[in-house]
Amino acid sequence: MTDNNTRLGERTSSPDTDTDTDTDVAVDADVAVVGCGPVGLTLAALLGRAGHSVVVLERHPGLYGLPRAASLDGETMRTLQGLGLVDELAPNMRAQDAYEWRNGTGDLLIRQEFRDVGASGWADLYLFHQPSLEQALHSLCASLPNVDIRLGAEVTGLAQDRDRVTLELADGACLGARYAVGCDGGNSFVRGALGIDQDDLGFSEPWLVYDFALRRPAAELGLPSMLQIGDPEEPTTIITTAAGHQRFCYLLDEDEDFERARAADRVWSRVGRHLSRDDADIVRTATYTFQSLVARQWRVGRVLLAGDAAHQMPPFLGQGLCSGIRDVRNIAFKADLVLRGVQGPEVLDTYQSEREPHVRGVTATSMRLGRQHTLRDPVLARERDATLMARRAALQEPERIRLPDLGPGLLAFGGGRLSVQGRVSDGRRTGLLDEVVGGGFRLLVVEQALLQLGPALLASLGELGVTVVGLGASAAGAVLADLDGTHRRWLSDIGATAAAVRPDDYVYAAGPDAGAVADRLLTALGPDRRA
């Protein structure tokens, strides 16, 4: 990224941004989160742990309780690691080694392979049971005294001025907050109340979803763990979502009657090739329209959108929920800077400028895969099969999907890419980087470049809460042992001796001059206190 991106510490203005920074406004909470799904709960947990008061408003009287999203990537696992939830979630998660795409006769068309330890320190892909995630996040938020979760609280009105957002509830009560974030799904009330239109990127397909609770392990039943079947007669997806849970998805004909399709006899007939009544119990049947929609504005004044309220994508890349978690990690650390007075509210505009290009790139890839999978014309499907099988035969290495970097925003030189996390040791503890050094802003520096950082610069960074992490072959003083060489190899690959990493694990700045990277971060976080 180049220096024309907005830097921390720079103040800009725009007609629809609020420039008020008064922290004494009489409000009920710093942030109101509308929606109590995993995206909204993650935001509440991040802000609550940062010390801010949060109220979560959910129109339903309880958590949803049924499976929806089925996959998480390593970046999202790093977020859950930071929230201390991985051990609790592990029994209902499973690392996936591959994602196969076959045609109607069983020929292998695509095999996307996943590493058991990826760049974020976790496997590239996990399958999971969403109710378990929601319950864990809800319990975490409920344990925080500054997070107030209100179930059965439907938001029916929204207004804002230069000081606050006012939310009107269905029972006639009103609630005030300094900021509000709509995490209320694809049919978002918040987006509608703001009058925000959506761009339709051109993908819309009706799908039928069956979820089952298995009576025996999926492997014992011989069920595919993650398979797309590109059969022109009936495109199908089969996923073992977590321990004891299986999903089947079928592309619907436009004239197919859902009531008939959800009847138990029809369900068992449809899945009979893989599953019988003796093997499982039906948990739910549902229809979804897989869409590609992006809101044109993700922030209006003191109100922001995140997750499905801001964007929807087809599920063929398994990135829908992951994208929502990225959204709120981006929002959370920037909102923290604003609420603490480090930045003005205009810094929140960098949320959309960074995240929207990323989302559009991921959506485009998912749409491309979806269109390959759902061909209904047998002639075109045979042509697809021949092309994909020839491509697969020509591959020299496993096929993997690389996600985009961030768009321009709160970045300096070398910023925008996702940072890595490997195993380190300080001589007493051994673990993943974040477990040993914590989160927040971090400055990763190879051991040889530490001398470029003078005592005054190091002291100033420390005063601003930046953790300086020296990385070497062994632990000594301020240097951590980079046990597998993960961080030093990554810095070398990007041509850097130092990288300033933001609280959302994306690089703020990186380069060959460690002093320049450190100085840029110091200038960004405390321009008036620069050493």
N, C-alpha and C positions, 0 to 999 in steps of 0.2 A: 504494500500500500504506500501511497505517496503522501507528502505532507499537506496536500490540499484537503485531506480529511480533517474533520473537526477534532481539535485537541482538547483534552481536559484543561480547564483553566481559561479557555477562550470563551468569550461571551458574545453571542449573536442574538438577533431578534427576528421574530416573524409575526405576522399579524394574528395568528391563532394561538400563540403561546403566551402563557401567564408569566409575568416577570416578578410577581410578588414572592418574597422569600420570608415573610413574617412567620415565625414559628409559634406565635402566641394566639393564633386564630382559635376560637372556641369551637372545637369539633369533637365528635364522638370517637374518632380513630384517625390515625395517620393515613391508613389505606383501607378502603372497602373493596373486598374481592367479591364479585358476583359470580357464583358458581362454585360448587363444592365437589367437583370432579378432581382427578389427579393433578391437573394443571393448576387449578385454583388453590388446592391444598398445598402444592409445592411452593407456590408463591407465598402463601401465608406462612409456611414454615420458614422459608428463607428470610422474610422480613421480620417475623417474630423473633427468630434467633439473633437477628441484628439489633434487636432492642426496640423495634417500632411497634406501635399498637395497630392491630389488624382486626377487622370484623369481616367474617365470611358469611354471605347471605345465600341461602339455597332454598329454592321454592318448594322442593320436595321435602316430605317429613323425615326422610332418612337417606342414607347413602344408596346409590343406585342398586348395588348388590348383584348385578348380572354381568357376565363377561362381555367386553367390547373389544378394546385394543388387546393385541396378543403378543407384541414384540417390543423389546427395548434394545438399544444399542449400547456399546461400551461407554460412550460419552454420557448417556443417561445413567448408567450404573455408577459412574463417577459422581454424579449428582447425588444419587441415593447413598453412596458411600459417605459423602460429606454430611448427609443428614443422619447418619448412623443407623440406616435401616436395612443394610444388606443382609446381615445375619438373620434378622426376622423374616425377610422375604425369601431367603434361599430355599426353604422347603417347597415353595410353589414357583420356582424358577428352574429353567434348564438351559444350559448353553447349547447352542445349535451349531453344528459344524458345516452344514451345507443347505442350500435351497435349490431344489431341482425343478426343472420345467420339462415336461414330457408331452408328446402328442397323444392322440387318442389310441394309438396302437402300442404305446409304451416306449417309443424311441426317445432317448435323452437329447434334448435340444439345448438346454442351458444348465450349467451347474455352477452356481455362485458359492465359493468356499469362504468360510469364516475362520479367523484365527482364534485359538483358545486363549491367547493373550494378545490383545491388540494395542493400539497406540495409547488408549486411555487407561491401560493397566488391567482391563477386564476383557472377557471374550467379546468378539465383534457383535454377536447377536445372542439375545436371550429370549426365550418364549416364557410367558408368565400368565398368571391368573389375575385379571384386573381387580376383582373385589378384594383380594388380599392386599394389593398395593394401596387401594383407597382406604382400607381399614387401618393399615400401618401409618399412612400419612395423617389420617384423622386422629389417631391416638397420639401421634407426635404433636400435632397442633393443639389438641386438648390439654396436653401437659404443659403448654407454654402459657403463663399467666396473662400475657399481653395479647393473646389471640382468642377472639370470641367467635365461636361457630354458632350460627343461628339457623337451624333447620326449620323448614316450613315458613320461611320468610321470603315471600315473593316480592320482587321489586317491580313496581308498576309505574313509577315515574322517576325522571332524572332531570336535574337542573344544575347549573354551575354558574359561579361568578368568579371574581378574581381571587377569592379567599378559600372557597370550598366547593365540594360537590354535595348536593342534597339528593338523597334517594328516598322516594316515597314507597312505602310498603303496602301490601294489599289490605292490611288491617288498619290502615290509616296513619300509622306511625311514620315519622320521618327520621332519617339518620344523616348526620353530616360527617364528611371525611375530607382530609386535605387532598387526597387523590382517590380515584376509583379505577379498577381494572375489570373489564368484562371477560370472564373466563366461562361464559355461559353457553358454549356450544354453537353448533352450526345454525341454530334458529335463534341466535343471540338477541335478547331483548335490548341489551345495551347498544349493540350495533344499530338496531332499528331506531332506538330513541335518539341516537346521534345523527340519523339520516344518512348513513354511510352506504354507498353502493358497492357492489362487488364486481370484479372482472371475472367473467366466465372463460376459462381457458380451453373449453371445448370437449370435456370428457364428462359423460353422464350415462351411467348404466345401472339398471336395477338388478340387485343380487338378493338371493335367498340365503339365510344363514341358519344353520342348525348347530347348537351346542349340546354336548353330551357329557355326563359324568360317567366315567368308565368303572366297571366292576372288576376289571383286571388290568394290569399294566398294558400300555399301548404297544410296547415291543412284543409282549407275549401274544397280543392279538394280531401282530403283523401289520400294524397301521403305519402309513407313511408319516414321518415327523414334520415334513414341510415340503409340500408338493403342489405344483400347478399342473393341471392336465388341460392342455390346449386342444380339446376335442371339439370340432365344429358342431357336433350334435348337442353338446352341453359342456361348455367350459366350467371347470371345477377347481376348487382349492381345498386342500386337506391339511390341517395343522394340528399337531399335538401341542395345545397351548400351554400346558403345565402338567404337573403330576396329577394324573387322574382326570384330565379334561381334554376333550377332542372336539374339533370344529370342522364342519363341512360347509362349503359355500358353492352356490350354483348360480350361474348367470341365467336370469329369467327371460323367457319370451315376454314381449310386451303385453300379450293378451292372456298371460297365465294368471289364474285366480289365486290370490294368496291364501284365502280361506281353505281352498282345496289343497294347496301345497303344504299347509301347516298341519293338516289332518294326520294323526299318528300313523295310519296305514300307509299314507303317501310318504311320510318321512322314512319309515323303515324300508319301504320299497326302494326309495331313492338311494339310501346308503347301504342296501343289502349286500352289495359286492364286498364291502369292507367291515360291516358291523351288523350284529343281530340284536334282537330284543333281550337275549340272555347276556349280552356283553355290556350293556350300558343303559342309562336312563336319560330321557330327553330333559334337558335343562331349560331350553327355550328355542323358539323359532322366531325369526324376525326378517324383515326386509329392509334393505338399505339401498339408497341411490348413491353409488360411488361418484363423487363429483370433483371438479377442479375449480375452486373458487378462491379469489384473493380480494380482501377488502381494499378499497382504494386509499383509505386513511386508517392508520393504526393508532393515531392519537388525535384527539380534539381537546385542546385545553388541558384540563386536569383529569381527563378520562382516556384510558388506553384499552386496546383489545389484545387478547392473547389466545393461542390455541385455535380451536375450530371457529371461534368467533372472528378471528382474523384471517383464517385460511383453511381450506379443506383440500385434501389430495386423495387420489385413489390409493388403496392399501398395498399395492404390489411391491413396494419397496420397504414396507413395514416402518415408515417414518412419521406417521401422523402424530402419535403421542410424543415421540421423541422431539418433533419440531415444536410442539407446545411447551415441553419442558425447557427447550432452548430459549423460547420466547421469555419465559418468566425468570430464567436465570439472568438474561440480559436486562430485563426490567428491574429485577431486585437490586442489583448492585448499583444501578444508576439512580433508582429511587432512593437508595440509602445515601448516596452522595448528595442528592437534592435535600432530603429531609435533615441531613446533618449540616447543611449550609455550605458544603464544599463546592457545589455546582448550582447554577441557576436552573430553573425548570426546562429551559430550552435544550438541555442535554438529553432530555427524553425523546427529542425528535430523532436522535441517532439510533434509537431502537428500530424504527421502521427502515431507515436507510441501510442498516446493517443486515437485518433479518429478512427483509422482503426478497432481495436477490437470491439469498440462500434458499428460501422457501420455493421460489419460482424455479430454481435449478433442480431441486429435489422433486418437485411436482412434475416437471417436464420429463425426467427420467422415469418416474412412476407411470406417467401416461404412456410413454413409449413401450414399456414392458406390458402394460395393460392391453394396449392395442394389439400387440403380438399375441397375447394370450387369448383374446376373445374373438378372434376371427371366426365368423360363421360360414363363410363361403369355402366349401371343400377344396376348390381349385387354389384359391389364395392360401389356404392353410397348408396345402402340399408344397407350394412354392416357399412359404415361410419355413417349413420343416427342412427343406433342402438347403436353404440359405443358412439357417442356424446350425445345422449339423456340419456343414462345410466350415463355417466359422469356428465351431468348437474344435474340429480336427486340426485347424491351423494354429490354435492357441499354443504358445510356448510356456505359459505359466498359468496358475489358477486365476479364474475370473473373479475380480472384486470390484465393488462399486466405490468410487471416491466421491465424497460429498464436497460441495463447493466451500470456498472460504467466505468470510463475511463481506458484505458490501462496505462502501465508504462510511465512516462514522467516527466513533470515539477511538481513533487509531492514529499512531504515528508511523514512522518509517519501519517497514518490515512487519507491520501488524496485520491481523485479520485471519491468520490460520489458527487451528486448534492446537494447543500445546499437548505434550505427551506426559505420561505418568508411568514411571518405572519404580523398581525396588531400590531403596536407599537404606543406609544405616548411619547413625550418628555415633556409633561405638557402644551405645547402650540399647537402642531400639532398632529393629529392622522391620520395614514395612513399605507400603506404597508411599510415594512422595507426600501426598496430602495427609496421610496418617501421621507422618513424622513431623512435618513442618506446619500443617494446618492450611487454611484457605486464605482468602483475602488477596491483596496485591502481593505478588512475589517477584523477586528479581533473581533469575537463575543465571549463574556465572560459572564458566569453567575455571578450575583452580588457578591456572596460569594467568588469568585476566583479573583476578581479585586485586592485584596490586594497582590496577588502574583506578580503583575506588579508594580515595583518600579517607582518613578518619572522619573528617568533617562531613563529607558526603554520606558516609555510612550512618553517622549519628543522625543526620537530618532525615534520611530514609526511615530509620528506626522510629523517630519521633512521629512520623506520619503513618506508622503501622505497616510499613512495607517489610516483608520478611526477605532478607538477603540469603540466598542459598548457594554456597560454593559447592562445586561438584568435582570430585577427583576419583582416583582409583581406590583410595582408602580414606577413612575418617581421621581427621586431625584438626582440632580447633574448630574454626568456622566452616570447615569443609566436610561435606557428607560423602560417604562412599557410594558412588553410582554403581551399584553392584553388577548390573548387566550391561552397563555402558549405554543405557537407553537415552539418557538426557544429553550426554556428550556427543553421541552419534547423531542425534537429532539436531543439535546446535550446529555441528559440522555440516550436516546436509543442507541447512538453510543459510550457510555462510556466516554464522554468528558465533561470537564468544559469550554473548549475554542476550537474554530475552526477558522483557518485562511482561509478566502474565497477569491478566485481570482476574477478578474473583469468579468470572464465569468460565475460566480456563482458556480463554482466547488470548492470543498475543497482542499486547498493546504496542510494543516496539521491539525490534531485534536488529542486531548488526554486529560487525566485527570490532567495534570500539565499545567496550563495556562501559567506559566512563560516559560516553555520549548517550547510551541507552539509559543508564542510571540518572543522568542529568535531565533527560527528557521526562522521565517518570517523576522526578522530584519537582520539576517545573510544573508538571501537570497537576500534581496533588497538592502542592503548597507553594504557589508562585510568590507569595509574599514572605516565605520563610526560607527561600533558597539560600544554600550555603555559599 
